[in-house]
């Protein structure tokens, strides 16, 4: 395909992704499922170029930025509070899934040796960060449930890829049990080490960058700076990217300007949107090629249907059995872990959110060409991805049936205001220590008034029948900002000011509006 045709198809691909995602959101459909279905239909259209998933491109090109975009939004407190549950779901559950699914395939398909069957189990073992965020992130799940799901999907790729590598080696040679533990330890240690080094080095560099465009540009290549070296030294690139993202996310307030943070957040949100949705379209577009490969399989059509259902059933049941057993252990185990126990309703919600995504499909293409029934295993991987995504459609129904409490909007609003008031008090204390000789009283009055407003609103609340002070301030300030923006636009249309001045003033207004939106009182669920 010539360069012009390639660029044209890429543009059409992006337009289709944005259109389907936007329309799905408008009508309340699941965008991942809609994109997979659209891609699957288009894969059989003769004029559409065949899509062959390049596993190295997915693992090295797409996975690092997706993991990094999630990691910089994840807090260390979530990791610390859910460390044991993360270990259970990201490592132990992966091992259980590899064993149960692998043995199932080995028993049902005699042509597939045990090592190849276990490799397939490793392919379908990890939940996908993209799929989990895209499906579960839209729900008003309790904070703890969403936090556990996101941290699980950030780290279980590493355990699954280690299991896959060991299984692939076992296809051609004998693997000693100690090799599994050694490779896993090396992957984790290497990933953490590289991730910490990259995170702290990039933090020191970014601290010295004054231009947001330079800061953001460095941010865009950081996932690759962590992933590639970690893979080269035998560590886990997944762990390295996540660790680097956690470090930089935690240090962001100290090493970046407000403008750089705003720019980085917008850029990563855009990248994440495009990649998250594009990978589902790619999954669908790969269907025709995968089905064509089934022609070499010795397994008949109805046997493939039965095998697909059996794999999905074992995958779902093994997750339910493991998570609910973990729930029992947390509730009735040692006192140390009972303090962090979750209820049965939470356990059912966690069990129901086992979506797989592009990592599973890419891993299926990592199977060696000599793997018996390789094409069948790739097709089964597609079935698992599509089936679990379709199963994710039931998650909102399950959450409503379980009557899980949504995030407490009022509590979050109060906490946000209290933290803001605390920060403003610190600002006033800092102001009191500054040398202010020569500063006009009007400047000091404005600084003190703005900084003490929220504190005063919390300490001296309005009467019950009155509108809360923060609500009044946000409502009236929004109106003022809209009028200010209209006035600037009118002045620009009349040509009374040069463009640099107009752009600067509009940027200031936009920045304040963004700050207001971030700190605005949250509507209750009844108002939405």
URDA-V578678 format. One record per residue. N is the residue number from 0. RES is the residue in one small letter. OMEGA is omega as a letter, one per 20 degrees, with the letter a starting at -180 (999 if undefined). BURIAL is # if it has 24 or more other ideal C-beta (glycine too) atoms within 12 Angstrom, else .. D_LAST is the distance of its C-alpha to the last C-alpha in whole Angstrom. Layout:
N/RES/OMEGA/BURIAL/D_LAST, N/RES/OMEGA/BURIAL/D_LAST
This chain:
0/x/a/./49, 1/x/a/./49, 2/x/a/./47, 3/x/r/./46, 4/x/r/./45, 5/x/r/./43, 6/x/r/./41, 7/x/r/./40, 8/x/r/./39, 9/x/r/./37, 10/x/r/./35, 11/x/r/./35, 12/x/a/#/33, 13/x/r/./31, 14/x/r/./30, 15/x/r/#/29, 16/x/a/#/27, 17/x/a/./25, 18/x/a/./25, 19/x/r/#/24, 20/x/a/#/21, 21/x/r/./20, 22/x/r/./20, 23/x/r/#/19, 24/x/a/./16, 25/x/a/./15, 26/x/r/./16, 27/x/r/./15, 28/x/r/#/18, 29/x/a/#/19, 30/x/r/#/21, 31/x/a/#/24, 32/x/r/#/25, 33/x/a/#/25, 34/x/r/#/27, 35/x/a/#/29, 36/x/r/#/30, 37/x/r/#/30, 38/x/a/#/33, 39/x/r/#/35, 40/x/a/./35, 41/x/a/#/36, 42/x/r/#/39, 43/x/r/./41, 44/x/a/./41, 45/x/a/./45, 46/x/a/./44, 47/x/a/#/41, 48/x/r/./43, 49/x/r/./43, 50/x/r/#/41, 51/x/a/./43, 52/x/r/#/41, 53/x/a/./43, 54/x/r/#/42, 55/x/r/./43, 56/x/r/./41, 57/x/a/#/38, 58/x/a/#/39, 59/x/a/#/40, 60/x/a/#/38, 61/x/a/#/35, 62/x/a/#/34, 63/x/r/#/35, 64/x/r/#/32, 65/x/r/#/29, 66/x/a/#/30, 67/x/r/#/31, 68/x/r/#/27, 69/x/a/#/26, 70/x/a/#/29, 71/x/r/#/28, 72/x/a/#/25, 73/x/a/#/26, 74/x/r/./27, 75/x/a/./31, 76/x/r/./29, 77/x/r/#/27, 78/x/a/#/31, 79/x/a/./33, 80/x/a/./30, 81/x/a/#/30, 82/x/a/./34, 83/x/r/#/35, 84/x/r/#/33, 85/x/r/#/32, 86/x/a/./36, 87/x/a/#/36, 88/x/a/#/34, 89/x/a/#/35, 90/x/a/#/38, 91/x/r/#/39, 92/x/r/#/37, 93/x/r/#/38, 94/x/r/#/42, 95/x/a/#/41, 96/x/r/#/39, 97/x/a/#/42, 98/x/a/#/45, 99/x/a/#/43, 100/x/a/#/42, 101/x/r/#/45, 102/x/r/./48, 103/x/r/#/46, 104/x/r/#/47, 105/x/a/#/50, 106/x/a/./51, 107/x/a/#/50, 108/x/a/#/51, 109/x/a/./55, 110/x/a/./55, 111/x/r/#/52, 112/x/a/./54, 113/x/a/#/52, 114/x/r/#/52, 115/x/r/#/50, 116/x/r/#/48, 117/x/r/#/47, 118/x/r/#/46, 119/x/r/#/44, 120/x/r/#/42, 121/x/r/#/42, 122/x/a/#/40, 123/x/a/#/37, 124/x/a/#/37, 125/x/r/#/34, 126/x/a/#/31, 127/x/a/#/29, 128/x/a/#/27, 129/x/a/#/26, 130/x/a/#/25, 131/x/a/#/24, 132/x/a/#/21, 133/x/a/#/20, 134/x/a/#/20, 135/x/a/#/19, 136/x/a/#/17, 137/x/a/#/14, 138/x/r/#/13, 139/x/r/#/12, 140/x/r/#/16, 141/x/a/#/17, 142/x/a/#/19, 143/x/a/#/22, 144/x/a/#/22, 145/x/r/#/20, 146/x/r/#/23, 147/x/a/#/26, 148/x/a/#/25, 149/x/r/#/25, 150/x/r/#/28, 151/x/a/#/30, 152/x/r/#/29, 153/x/a/#/30, 154/x/a/#/34, 155/x/r/#/35, 156/x/a/#/36, 157/x/r/#/39, 158/x/a/#/40, 159/x/a/#/40, 160/x/r/#/42, 161/x/r/#/44, 162/x/r/#/45, 163/x/r/#/45, 164/x/r/#/48, 165/x/a/#/50, 166/x/r/#/49, 167/x/r/#/50, 168/x/a/./53, 169/x/r/#/54, 170/x/a/#/55, 171/x/a/./58, 172/x/a/./59, 173/x/a/./59, 174/x/r/./56, 175/x/a/./57, 176/x/a/./55, 177/x/a/./55, 178/x/a/./54, 179/x/r/#/50, 180/x/a/./50, 181/x/a/./52, 182/x/r/#/50, 183/x/r/#/46, 184/x/r/./47, 185/x/a/#/49, 186/x/a/#/45, 187/x/a/#/43, 188/x/r/./46, 189/x/r/#/46, 190/x/r/#/42, 191/x/a/#/42, 192/x/r/#/45, 193/x/a/#/44, 194/x/r/#/40, 195/x/a/#/41, 196/x/a/#/44, 197/x/a/#/42, 198/x/a/#/39, 199/x/r/#/41, 200/x/r/#/43, 201/x/r/#/40, 202/x/r/#/39, 203/x/r/./42, 204/x/a/./43, 205/x/r/#/39, 206/x/a/./40, 207/x/r/./43, 208/x/a/#/41, 209/x/a/./40, 210/x/r/./39, 211/x/a/#/35, 212/x/r/./36, 213/x/r/./39, 214/x/a/#/36, 215/x/r/#/34, 216/x/r/./37, 217/x/r/#/38, 218/x/a/#/35, 219/x/a/./35, 220/x/a/./38, 221/x/r/#/38, 222/x/a/#/36, 223/x/r/#/40, 224/x/r/#/42, 225/x/a/#/41, 226/x/a/#/41, 227/x/r/#/44, 228/x/a/#/46, 229/x/r/#/45, 230/x/a/#/46, 231/x/a/./49, 232/x/r/./50, 233/x/r/./49, 234/x/r/#/46, 235/x/r/#/42, 236/x/r/#/41, 237/x/a/#/37, 238/x/a/#/38, 239/x/r/#/39, 240/x/a/#/36, 241/x/a/#/34, 242/x/r/#/36, 243/x/r/#/36, 244/x/r/#/33, 245/x/a/#/32, 246/x/a/#/35, 247/x/r/#/34, 248/x/r/#/30, 249/x/a/#/31, 250/x/a/#/34, 251/x/a/#/32, 252/x/a/./31, 253/x/a/./35, 254/x/a/#/36, 255/x/r/#/34, 256/x/r/#/33, 257/x/a/./30, 258/x/r/#/30, 259/x/r/#/31, 260/x/r/#/28, 261/x/a/#/26, 262/x/a/#/28, 263/x/a/#/29, 264/x/a/#/25, 265/x/a/./24, 266/x/a/#/27, 267/x/r/#/27, 268/x/r/./23, 269/x/r/./25, 270/x/a/#/28, 271/x/r/#/25, 272/x/a/#/23, 273/x/a/#/27, 274/x/a/#/28, 275/x/a/#/26, 276/x/a/#/25, 277/x/a/#/29, 278/x/r/#/30, 279/x/r/#/29, 280/x/r/#/30, 281/x/r/#/34, 282/x/r/#/34, 283/x/a/#/33, 284/x/a/#/36, 285/x/a/#/38, 286/x/a/#/39, 287/x/r/#/42, 288/x/r/#/44, 289/x/r/#/43, 290/x/r/./44, 291/x/r/./47, 292/x/a/#/48, 293/x/a/#/48, 294/x/a/./51, 295/x/a/./53, 296/x/r/#/52, 297/x/a/./54, 298/x/a/#/52, 299/x/a/./51, 300/x/a/./48, 301/x/r/./47, 302/x/r/./48, 303/x/r/#/46, 304/x/r/./43, 305/x/r/./44, 306/x/r/#/44, 307/x/r/#/40, 308/x/a/./39, 309/x/r/#/41, 310/x/r/#/40, 311/x/a/#/36, 312/x/r/#/37, 313/x/a/#/39, 314/x/a/#/36, 315/x/a/#/33, 316/x/a/./36, 317/x/r/#/37, 318/x/r/#/34, 319/x/a/#/33, 320/x/a/./36, 321/x/a/#/36, 322/x/a/#/33, 323/x/r/#/33, 324/x/r/./37, 325/x/r/#/35, 326/x/r/#/33, 327/x/a/./36, 328/x/r/./38, 329/x/a/#/35, 330/x/a/./35, 331/x/r/./39, 332/x/r/./40, 333/x/a/./42, 334/x/a/./40, 335/x/a/./40, 336/x/r/./37, 337/x/r/./36, 338/x/a/./34, 339/x/a/#/32, 340/x/r/./31, 341/x/a/#/28, 342/x/a/./28, 343/x/r/./28, 344/x/r/#/25, 345/x/r/#/24, 346/x/r/#/28, 347/x/r/#/27, 348/x/r/#/23, 349/x/a/#/26, 350/x/a/#/28, 351/x/a/#/26, 352/x/a/#/25, 353/x/a/#/28, 354/x/r/#/27, 355/x/a/#/30, 356/x/a/#/30, 357/x/r/#/33, 358/x/r/#/35, 359/x/a/#/36, 360/x/r/#/37, 361/x/r/#/39, 362/x/r/#/41, 363/x/r/#/42, 364/x/r/#/44, 365/x/r/#/45, 366/x/a/#/47, 367/x/r/./51, 368/x/a/./53, 369/x/a/./55, 370/x/r/#/52, 371/x/r/#/53, 372/x/a/#/51, 373/x/a/#/49, 374/x/r/#/47, 375/x/r/#/46, 376/x/r/#/45, 377/x/r/#/43, 378/x/r/#/42, 379/x/r/#/41, 380/x/r/#/39, 381/x/r/#/37, 382/x/r/#/36, 383/x/r/#/35, 384/x/a/#/32, 385/x/a/#/31, 386/x/r/#/31, 387/x/r/#/29, 388/x/r/#/27, 389/x/r/#/26, 390/x/r/#/26, 391/x/r/#/23, 392/x/a/#/21, 393/x/a/#/22, 394/x/r/#/20, 395/x/r/#/17, 396/x/a/./19, 397/x/a/#/21, 398/x/r/#/18, 399/x/r/./17, 400/x/r/./20, 401/x/a/#/21, 402/x/r/./18, 403/x/a/#/18, 404/x/r/./16, 405/x/r/#/13, 406/x/a/./14, 407/x/a/./14, 408/x/a/./12, 409/x/r/./14, 410/x/r/./17, 411/x/r/./16, 412/x/a/#/15, 413/x/r/./19, 414/x/r/./21, 415/x/a/./20, 416/x/r/#/21, 417/x/r/./24, 418/x/r/./25, 419/x/r/#/25, 420/x/r/#/27, 421/x/r/./29, 422/x/a/./30, 423/x/r/#/30, 424/x/r/./33, 425/x/r/./34, 426/x/r/./34, 427/x/r/#/36, 428/x/r/./39, 429/x/r/./39, 430/x/a/./40, 431/x/a/./42, 432/x/a/./45, 433/x/r/./45, 434/x/a/./48, 435/x/r/./47, 436/x/a/./50, 437/x/r/./50, 438/x/a/./46, 439/x/a/./46, 440/x/a/./44, 441/x/r/./41, 442/x/a/./40, 443/x/r/./40, 444/x/a/./38, 445/x/r/./35, 446/x/a/./35, 447/x/a/./35, 448/x/a/./33, 449/x/a/./30, 450/x/a/#/31, 451/x/a/#/31, 452/x/a/#/28, 453/x/r/#/25, 454/x/r/#/28, 455/x/a/./29, 456/x/a/#/25, 457/x/a/#/25, 458/x/a/./29, 459/x/a/./28, 460/x/r/./25, 461/x/r/./24, 462/x/a/./25, 463/x/a/./22, 464/x/a/./22, 465/x/r/./22, 466/x/r/./19, 467/x/a/#/19, 468/x/r/#/21, 469/x/r/#/19, 470/x/a/#/17, 471/x/a/./19, 472/x/a/#/21, 473/x/a/#/18, 474/x/a/./17, 475/x/a/./21, 476/x/r/#/22, 477/x/a/./19, 478/x/r/./21, 479/x/a/./25, 480/x/r/#/24, 481/x/r/./23, 482/x/r/./26, 483/x/a/./28, 484/x/r/./27, 485/x/a/./28, 486/x/r/./31, 487/x/r/#/32, 488/x/r/./32, 489/x/r/./34, 490/x/r/./37, 491/x/a/./37, 492/x/r/./37, 493/x/r/./40, 494/x/a/./41, 495/x/r/./42, 496/x/r/./41, 497/x/a/./42, 498/x/r/./39, 499/x/r/./39, 500/x/r/./38, 501/x/a/./35, 502/x/a/./34, 503/x/a/./34, 504/x/r/./33, 505/x/r/#/30, 506/x/r/./29, 507/x/r/./29, 508/x/r/#/27, 509/x/a/./25, 510/x/r/./25, 511/x/r/#/24, 512/x/r/#/21, 513/x/r/./20, 514/x/r/./21, 515/x/a/#/19, 516/x/r/./16, 517/x/a/./17, 518/x/a/#/17, 519/x/r/#/15, 520/x/a/#/13, 521/x/r/#/10, 522/x/r/./7, 523/x/a/./7, 524/x/r/./5, 525/x/a/./6, 526/x/a/./4, 527/x/999/./0
